[in-house]
């Protein structure tokens, strides 16, 4: 193993992640999740998440170093998610990273959360082709990104104009009486359902929509269509076929996600598609993306599920790439930016 030893901190939402990467090799990824504390509210509560990060930060850093077999004094740089995300949660991570970098006398890199979801794949599948097309799908983001250089040059081709895919999964799960977070439960239930049982709408795919929102996504109308279908069924006293609804809804989501991603690759002459973010763990998304990429002659890269959800490894991986490419470090007064644009890779 060679390359800089980088400690990465991720606190953009409800997971406290600390990853340690040497070059392109992941040594350990420690995660402390507060998802169970949010489950009874049916969604993430920002203040609860921030307090959970405060409590988990030091133990998670200590566990990551212990399991990786390194000392803090060995670290060459500290990388942290500076945005986008929940403001209070980001502040905990950024303040912690500043303290570590200052105490250790090493460079600090404030990085973009979305760029990190792309960069994490280097620890599993090696260097990223340049350019790569990135499809990021999570609770708060559904983005199509052209990535000539993950450390410096990311261009947004499209994004969600309302609900992100992960938000739609959570809301539909609530309609169907499934637990939070909804994605894994809908994926599980849908395996016993018929994905063509109900013809749910595909947002922003009509001819006019493709002219105005060619690579944008919209899942609000789909979410509403599912809720109305279920309500109409219940109003007539008929049982709701949960598995069929879940499968048909899931198919509508992944159909649009993959169709536009493959179209973007074709129109921009990019031969590699990388899918990241929590929804990238969805089994049907992975299967349909592979099927469509194979048909189009596109190479598909998807990190293992544990690296798709928010984690410190992805932040450390991006930080290590920045060190190796000689990118400037961030200032110690860098802010936490809850709305940091994806084009701003480094804060």
N, C-alpha and C positions, 0 to 999 in steps of 0.2 A: 504494500500500500504506500502511496505517495500523494503529496498534495497538501494544501493547508488544512489544519484542523479547525473546523468552524462549529460553533454552538449556535443553534437556531431556536428562537422563541416565537411561538404562535399563540395569540390570545384574542383573535378577532371576534370570536363568538362564545360558544359554551364549552370549548375544550382548551385546557392548558397543555400545550405541546412543547416539549423540549427535545430537539434532535441533535445528534452529533455526527458530523460527516467529515471524513478525511478525503479530500479530492472529490472523487465520484463514488466513494464507498461509504455506505451507511453503517455506522458503528452501533448506534442504538437510537430508538425513538420512544420516548416516554410520554404517555398521555394520561392526564387526569381529567375526566369528563364530569360535567355537572348536569348532564342531560336528565338524570332521574329527578333532580330538584325542579326542573322545568316541566316535567311531564304532566303534573297535576294542573298546570295552567294551560296546557295545550299548545305551548310555544315558548320560545326563549324570553325570559324576563331580564332585561339588561342589567338592572341593579343586582339581581341574584348572581348573574354571570360574573360581574366585576368582583363581587365579594369572594366568590369561589376561586377566581384567579389569584386573589391576594393570599388566600389560605394555601393554595396548592403550589405556588411558584417555587419557593425554596425547596420543599421536599421533592418536587419533580426535577429540578436542576440537579439535586444531589443524587437522585436515582439514576438519571441519565448518565452522569459521570461515572458512577459506581459500576453500572452494567456495561458501559463502553470501555471500562478499564483505563480511564484517563483522569488526570487531575485538572482542575480549573486552570492551574498555572501553565498547563500544556497548550491551552487554547490559543490559536493564532488570530482569530477574529470572532466577533459576535454579530449575528444577524437577527433581525426582528421584524415582524409584520408591523408596518407603520400605517397601513390602510389597504383597502377599505374595510369597514367592519363597525362594530358597536363602539362608540366613542369611549365609554368608560372602560370597557374590556381592553381596548387597544392601549389605553393609557397605562394600565398595569404592566403590560408586556414591554412597552417602550421605556418606561421608567426603570424596570428591572434590567433591561439590556444596557441602558446608559450606565447604570451603577456598576454592572459587571465589566463593561468595556473600560470605564474610567479606572476601576480598581485594578484591573489586570494590565492596563496600559496597552490595549490592543485596538485595532480599528473597529468601528461600528458601522453596520450597513442596515439602514432602514429600507425594507423592500416591500414590493407590492404583493398583496395576498394572491391575486389572480395570476400574476407571473410565476409565483412560487408553485402554484398548482401545475403549471407547465414544466417547470424546472425539475420537479421531484422525479420525473421519469428517468433522469440521467443515472440515478443510483440503482435502477433496475434494468434498463435496456441500453445504457451507454449514452454517448454524446447525442444531442439532438441534431437531426438534419437541419440545415439552414437553406431555405426557410422550412418551417413546419406550420401546419394549420392546427390551431387549438380550439377545441370545443369544450368550454367550461360550463358545467351544469351542477348547481348546488342549491341550497335553500334560498340564497339571496341573489344568485347570478345565473344567467343563461347568456353566454357570450360566444361569438365566433371571432377568433383572433388570428391574424396573419403574423407569424413570428419569425422574422429574419434573424434576430439575435435576442435570445431570452434575457440577456443581461442589459440590453440597451435599446432594442428596437422592437416594439410590439405595437401593432396597428389594429384598431377595432374595426371589424367589418359589420358587425351587428350585435344587438343585445336585446334583452327582453324589454318590452314597452309597458309591461304591467307586472303580473305575477311571474316569478321565475319558476322553473320546473319543480324545484324542491318545495317551494311554497304550495304549488298546486297539489303535490303529493300529500303534504300535511293536511291541507284543507279537505281534500277528497277522503282521506283516511278518517277524518273526524265525521264526515257525512255518513260513512259506512260503519261507524262505531269501532274503528281500529285504533290502536294506541299511537301515541306520539313517540318518536318521530315516524311519520307515515310511510316514508319510502321503503324501508325494509319489510314492513308488514304488507303493503300493497304488492310488492314483488313476490312475497311468499304466497299470499292468497291467490294471486293471479295465475299461478302455475296450475291451479285446478279449474281455471275458467276458460271461456271461449273468447279469444281476442277480437273476433268479428261478430259477436253476438249483438252488439249495439253500435250503431254508426255515429260515434261522437265527432264533433267538428274538429278540423285541423286548422288552427289559427294562422292567418297571414299567408295562405297558400293559393288564394285565387289569383287570376291574372293581374288584376289591378293592384292587389296587395304586393305581389312579387315585383311590381314596378316601383312602388313607393317604399316597401320594407323588405327588400330582397333577402337580406340575411338577418332580419330581426325576428324575434319570437314573441308570442302572446299566448298565455295560458289561462287568462282570466275568464274568457268566454267558455273555454272547455270546462273549467271548474264549475261555472254556473250551470252549464248544460247537464253535467253529472248530477248536481244538486236538484235541479228541476226534474230530471228523469226519476230520481229516487223519490222525491216528494209526490210525483204523479202516481207512481207505483203504490206508495203507502196510502194515498188518498182513496184508491180503489180497493184497499184491503188485501192486496196481493203481496206475497213475500218478496223481498228484494234479493235477487240472485247476486250476492256480494262478490263471489268469485268472477262471475261474468262481467259485472260492472268494473271491478278492479282491472281485469285483463283488457277490457275494451278501452278504458281510460288510459292505462299504461301504454297500449299500442298507439293511441293517438299522440301521446307525448313523444315517444321514441321515434315514431314515423317522421314527425316534423323535424325533430332534432337532427336525425341522421340524413334526411333528404337534403336539408339546407347545407349541412356540413360537407357532404359529398359534392354538391353543386358548387360550393365555394372553392373546394380543391380544384375542380375541373376548370372553373373560370379564371383562377389565378395561377394555374399551372403548377400546383403544389402536389407532390406525390406522397406526402406523409401526413396522416391525421392523428393527432393525439387528443384523447378524451380525458379530462380531469374533473375534479370536484366530487362532492359526495354522491351525486346521482350517478356518477360513472361506475359505482358499485352495482347498479341495477343489472340483473342478468339478461333481461330482454334487450336493453340498450346495447350491451356488449355484443349480443348475438346478431342483432339486426345491423349494427355498425359493421361487424366483420363480414356479414353477407353482402352488404352494399359496397364496401370497400373492395372486396374480392372481385365483384362484378365490374368495378370501375378501374381496377388495376392500381389501387391506392394501398399503401402500407399502413396498417393500423397499429397504434401504440396505446395501450391502456395500462397504467400502473395497477398493481394488485390492490384489492379493495381497501386494505389498511392504509395505503398511501393516497387513496382518493379523498377520504375525509380529511378535515383539517388536522394538521400535525406539524410538529416541529422539524421533522426531517425535510419537508419541502422548503422551509425557510432556510435551514442550514445548507441545503443543496444549492439554492440560488445564491446564497452568500458566498459559498465556495467557488461557484462559477465566476462571480464578480471578482474575487481575489485573483483567480487564475488568469482572468482576462485583463487585469490591471485597472478595473473601474475605480473611480474616486470613492473614498469612504464618505459616509454621511457626517454631518456636524453633530456635536453633542447636544445642540439645542433643537434637533429635529423634532417636529410636532407629530402627534398622532392625528391622522387625517381620515375621518370616517367615510369621506367620499372621494378618496384618492383615485384619479382616473387611471385606467389600466395602462395608458401610454406612458405614465410616469412610473418607470420600473423601480427607480431608486429615489428615496426621499432625501 
